[in-house]
Amino acid sequence: MWELQNRLLQPPLPLPPPPPPPLFCPPAAIPAFPKCRLHHRNHRWYFGKMRRIEAEKLLLMSMNEHGNFLVRDSESRENDFSLSVRDGSTVKHYRIRQMDHGGYFIARRTPFATLPELIEHYRHSADGLCVALNQPAARIENPETATFTYDDQWEVDRRQLRLLRQIGAGQFGEVWEGRWNNAAVAVKKLKPGSADAGDFLAEAQIMKRFRHKRLLQLYAVCTKDEPLLIVTELMDENLVQFLQGRGRDTSMAGLAEIGAQIAAGMSYLEEKNFIHRDLAARNILVSRNCTVKIADFGLARVIKEHEYEARLGARFPIKWTAPEAANYNRFTIKSDVWSFGILLTELVTYGRLPYPGMTNAEVLHQVEQGYRMPCPQGCPHVLYEIMLQCWHKDPERRPTFETLQWKLEDLFSQDGSDYKEAAMSY
């Protein structure tokens, strides 16, 4: 009894000391955010699944400016994103990471609950990026043309067309802006007597079946009376006008990309065993959003021989024509390759005429003797080598358009840059 009483009267034992503080912050120290709720899907800057090379091509087009940007899904990490930003004539890429407990960051010390909040932060301040974000990248809209008209409506009544204004004139006639079925179209008026209606209609039936995003889509024709009319989709300007105007600041990588797009369209014609015969920058059209399309493919074939020969002295495109085609009338896809090499010189000189200071007769003679244009000023040597391959004396040793396409795409991709980390502490 006394022993139990003594125990109850003893003071309590002291509590053990608290454990030492942890040497690092546990995850709970980072703000917890709700899991991703797809806040970004409807924003103009979100481009979804897009390859890095495609982002660079788009941002370096003339319609995009310094600081323009886009967000795309990461190619290598699920649930992460990539921020691609135009910095002058290059593109920088930043990885946007998603945290396990929700939220996003480029720099770990600055997390955000949603992607839109992250983007808004860097639009107000560069905060370690190469530049504060400007505007979302302009999108290229490819008009849907495949269902514009039907095969049985190929020949249309010219009274359905309304011509608004002349927008150009070329080797074969005039080009007008017009309206057809309440849609804006381009209408090419061939010079009276320049083509046989039957031959033209047969050729047009072939051309109408072609479907490629780099070929100008033909909608309809009017062949029952003169002048013959061709109805096509409407574009803003030709490549020469673009290069001498709003495309004047296009980087060399951007010019190579334009060349790759043209080669892609020509590769399609090559696959179809179809020859252009008049490939030049004046016959490449550019839309307001810098979509590049090949026009007038096959038109030279239906122009009457005397009309074509009459231009040998002044307007016949000798400077773009392969020697075997100019001298012996041997037009093949390989003569188109020669013309493509000349077109590349137009690209890198921003629309300068080929063989400056030389007449058609001088060009014809000098080329036959082995003369080739020298490397244009500022043109990379690797691009000039591609031109020389296009101008090989033996047509069969000139590259295919498929080869030219990947060579130019590779040339463009060499100008890329690695992912950047924001210049800030983590």
C-alpha positions, 0 to 999 in steps of 0.5 A: 500500500505504501509502495503504491502511494509513493509511486503516485506522489513521484513527479512525472518523467520528462517528455522526449525532445522533438525530432530534428527538422528535416534537411529538405522541404517535403513535397507538401512545402510546394503549393498543391494545385488541382490536377490538370483540367484542360484549361489550355485546349481552347487558347490560340497559342496551343497547337497540340501534337506538333513536331519541333521542326514544324514549330520552327518552320511556322515561327520562322515564317514572315507572318510571325514576329520576334516574341511570337510563340506556341505551346505544343505537346512534348514529343518525349514526356507524357503530360509535359509541354514545350514552349517554342518562342521566336527569338530574332531569326532563331527559335528557342524551346523551353520544357514546361513540366507538370508536377505530380500534385498538379500545376506547371513550371518552367523554373521550379521556384515559379509554379502555376496552377494552369498553363494559361496562368503560366503563359500570362506570367511570361507575356508580362515579363521574360523572367528568364526566357529569351524574350517576353512572349508576344503574340500566339503564332499565326496559324496556316489555314489550308482551304478545303477545296476537294469538295468545292465542285463536282466532276459533272460541273467541271464545264460551267456557264461563264455567266455564273462567273463575276469578274471583279478586278484584274490582279495580274497578267502573264505569259498565257493571259490575264488573271482576275479576282472573281466570284463563283457560287458566292465564293472568292475565286481566281479566273485566268483568261487565256489569250484568244486563239492561244489554245485548242479548246478540246486539248485544253479540256482534256488536259484540264480533266487530268489536272482537276483530279490532282489533290495536294496541299502544295498544288493550286486547286482547279475548280472549273473551266469555260471552253465553249467560247473564247476566251477560255477561262480557268477557275481556281482558288484565290491566292494573295500574290506570287512568290516574286511579289512576296520575296520583294515585299512582305517576305523580304526579311525571311531567313535563309532557313525559311527560304529553304523551307519554302523550297522544300514545300515546292519540292513536295508539290513537284514530287507529287506531280513526279509520282503522277508522271506529270510535267510542269514545263514552266516552273518559276517563282512567278508561277508559285502563289502565296496566300495571306498566311504564307501557304505556298502553292504551285500554279499553271502546272501543265498549261504550257503543254496545251498552248499552241506551238507557234504561240510558244515559239514566238516568245523565244526572243523576248518572253519565252522563259529561256532562263528557267528552261533546261538546255535539252528542252530549249534546244530539242523540245525534250520536256521531262520531269528532269527538265522541271528539276533544272527549272527548280534549281533556277527557282532556288536562285530566285528564292535566295536573292529575294526575287532577282531575275536569273542570269543578271545582265545576260540576254536569252541568246547569251544564256542559251549559248553559255549554258550549252558551253557549261556555264552555271550561275555562280553562288549567290551572295549570302547563299550557304554553300550546301544550298548552292550544291543542291542547285548545281545538282539540279543543273547537271548536264545529264538529265538522268543524273539530276536528283528527284523531287523527293530527294530535293524535298528531304535535302531542303528539309534537312538543310532547314533543320540544321538551323534548329536549337536545343531546349533552353532552361530559363535563366533563373535559379531553381 
